[in-house]
Amino acid sequence: MSAHQVVRRILKPAAFLASLGPLAWLVWAIETGNLSPNPLSDITNETGVWALRFLCITLAITPLRRMTGWNALVRFRRMTGLFAFFYGTLHFITYSYFDRFLSLIDYPDGVLSWDTARRLSASVVEDIGKRPFITVGFTAFVLMIPLAITSTAGWIRRLGGKRWNLLHRLVYVSACAGVVHYWWLVKADVRRPFAYGFVVGVLLLFRIYWSRMRQPARARPQPVKPQRAPLESTTSPRARKSRSAD
C-alpha cells in the first residue's frame, strides 16, 4: 500500500471519526446525565470551544507541513476547517434555540410558523447588536461561511489560486474574533482564552514570517561611481592646433 493510499484509506477516516468524538461525548453526556447542573451552558461552551480548537488545528497544518516536510498533512486541512465550521454551526444553533427561541415565551401561530421565525430572527439580531461578545462571536461564525462554501476544488478553479488564497486568509480573522469572543464571555478566569490567543498569535506570526521569507530579496542600489571625462585624442583638431602652436 502506497503512502497516498495509507492517508486516504486509513489516516483520513481515522481523523474524521476522531473529529466526531466531541459530538459523541456530548450526546453520551446528555443521555446519561453527566453534564453539570447547567447542561445548556455545557453544550454551548463545548461546541464553541471545539470550533476554536479546530480553527487552531487548521491554522497549524501549514506550519507543521513546512517544518516536518510531510506534505500529506495538507490533505487534512479542508476536513479540519469544515469541522471548525460544523462545531461553530452547532454553537450558533444551540445559542439560537436555547437562549433566544425559548425566551419567546408564547407562540400565537404555533412553534413552526413564519411569525415565530420572524420573532426569533428579530430576537437574535437584537441580541447580536446589544451584547458585544455575541457580536464578535457572530462575526467569527459568519466569516467561516464563505470559507466552508469555497473549500472545494471546483471553487479553487473558479476563483483561481491567488484569489482563493486571499479569501481564505479570513480564517485568521475568524480565529482572532473567536478568541476575543471567548475572552469577553468568561471575563474573570481568562487562562484558557489566553492560551488559545497565544496559539493563534504564534501561528499568525509564523504566517507573516514565512510570507516575508518567500518574497524575493530586493536588489540593493549600487553606489554610482564618478565618471572621468574622456581623454582628448591626439588626432583631434584641438590637439593638432596645440602642437602646431608649439
N, C-alpha and C positions, 0 to 999 in steps of 0.2 A: 504494500500500500504506500503510495507516494505521500509526501508531506502535505500536498494540496488536499488529497483525499482524507487524511487524518484530521485536518482542520475542518473540512466540510462535513464529514460524516460523524466525527466524534466530539471535537472540541466545541464547535458551534452549537450543536444540540445540547451539550452539557452546560454551556454558558446560558443558553436560553432557559433551560429548566432551573438553573440556579437563580436566574433573574426573576423567576416567578416565585421563588422562595418567600420573600417578604409578604406577598399577597396570600400565599398558602398559610403562612403563620398567622396572619390577621384573621383569616376565615376560621382557622382552628381555634384561635383565642376567643373569637366571638361565640363559636358553637359550644365551647367548654367553659365559658365564663372566666377566662384567665386574664381579662383586662382589668384595669383599675376601676375604682368606683365611678370614674368619669369616662366611660368607654368611648363616647363621641369624640372627646378630646384626644384619646389614644389613637383612634382611627385617623383623625385629621392630621395629627402630628406625624404619625408614622408614614403616611403616604407622602406628606410634604418633605420629610427628611430623606426618604428614599429617592424622590425626584431630584433633590440636590446632590445626593450621593452619585446617582447615575450621571448627572451632569459633570461631576468631578472626574468620574471614571472615563467619560467620553473625552474630556479635555486632556486626560493623562495618556491616552493611547498614542498620540503622535510623538510626544517626548520619549515615551518608553520605546517606541519603534526606532527612533533615531539613536537612542543610547545603546540599545541592545542589538540593533541591526536585524531584528526579526520582523520582516516586512509583512508577514501574515497577520500581525496584530491589527492592521488597518481593516481587515475583513470583519472585525468585531465592532468597529466604531458606529456603523449605522444601527446595529442592534442595540447597543447601549444608549445611543441617542434616542431611539424610539421608546425604550423603556423609561427614560427620563420623562418623555412626553406622556407615556402611559400612566406613570405614577402621579405626574402633575395633573393629569386629567382626573384621576380618582380623587386627588386632593381637592380640586375645584368642585367636583360633583358633591363630595361629602360636605364641603362648606355650603354649597348652594342648597342642598336638601336639608341637612340637619340644622343649619344656622339660620337660613333665610326662609325656606319653604315652610318649616314647622312654626315659624314665627308669624305666619299669615293669620293664624287662629281660625278663621272661618273661610268656607269655600262656597259662596252662594250658588254658583253654577256647577258645582261638582269639582272634584280634585283634578280631573283631566278635562280642562276646558280652556278656551282662549283667554277668558277673563283671568283665570288663575295663572296662566303662563305670563300674561301681561303684568299682573301684580307682582309675580315672582321676579321677572326681569327688572321692573322698576325698583324693587327692594334691593336686588343685587347691585344695580347701578348706583343707587343712593348710598349703599354701604361702601362701595369701592371709592366713591368720591369723598366720603366722610372720614374714613379711617386710613391714615397714611400707610400703615404696614400692609393693609389689604391692597391699596393702590399699587404699591411696589410689587407685591406678590402676584397680582393680576397681570402686571406688566411683564414679569418674568414668564408667566404662562403663555401670554399672547405672543411673545417673541419666539416661543418654541413651535407655534403652529406652522408658520411658513417653512421652518427647518424640517419638520416632520413631513410636510406635503412634498417638498422638493428633495427628499432623501433618496429617491430612486435614480437609477442610471438614465432613465428617459428624461428626467428633469435636468440632469447634468448635461445631456446632449442639447436640450432646448436652450438652456441658459448659457452654455459654454463654460469651460472650466474656470476662467477668470472671474466671471460674474457669479458663478455658483460659489466659489471660494469666498468672494467678498460678502455674499449674502450670509453664508454660514459662519462668518465671524460674529454674528449676532449671538452665538452660543455663549461667548464671553460676557456679553451684556446681560443675558438671561441669568447666567450663573452669579454674576455680581448682584443683580437685583434679588435673586433668591437668598443670598447671604444677608443682604440688608433686611429683607422681609423676615427672616428667621431671627435676626438680631433684635429688631423692633418688637417682635412678638414676645420673646422671652423676657426682655427688659432687664431683669435682675441678674440671673446667672447666665452670662454670655460666653462661657467657656466653649461650649460646642459650636455656636455660631462663629466664634473667633477662630476655632480650628478649621472650619470649612473656609472661612475667609482667607486664612493663611495658605491653604492648599490652592485655592483659586488664584490668589496673588502670585504664588510661586509659578504656577503654570502659565499665567499671563506674562510674567517676566521672561520665562523661557521662550514664549512665542515671540516677544519683542526682540530678545537677544538673537534668536535664530533668524528672524527676518533681516536684522541688520547684518548678520554674518553672510547671508546669501547675496546681499547687494554687492555689485562689483566695486572694487576699490576705486575711488576717484583718482584720476591722474594728477599728481602734484604739478603745479606750474613751475616750469623750469626758468631759472634766472636768465634774463636777457643779457647776453654779452655785448659790450660796446663794439661796434664795427669800426675798423680802421678805414680811413679814406684810402682809396686805391692809389698806388704809386703811379706817377706820371710816366708814361712810356718815353723812352729816349728817342723814339721816332715821331713823337707828336710835334706839330708845328711850333708849339710854345718852347719845347726843348731845343729844336733846331735853331730857333731865333736866339735862344740864350747862348748857344755855342758860337753862333756867328758873331754875336756881340763881343765875345771873349777874343 
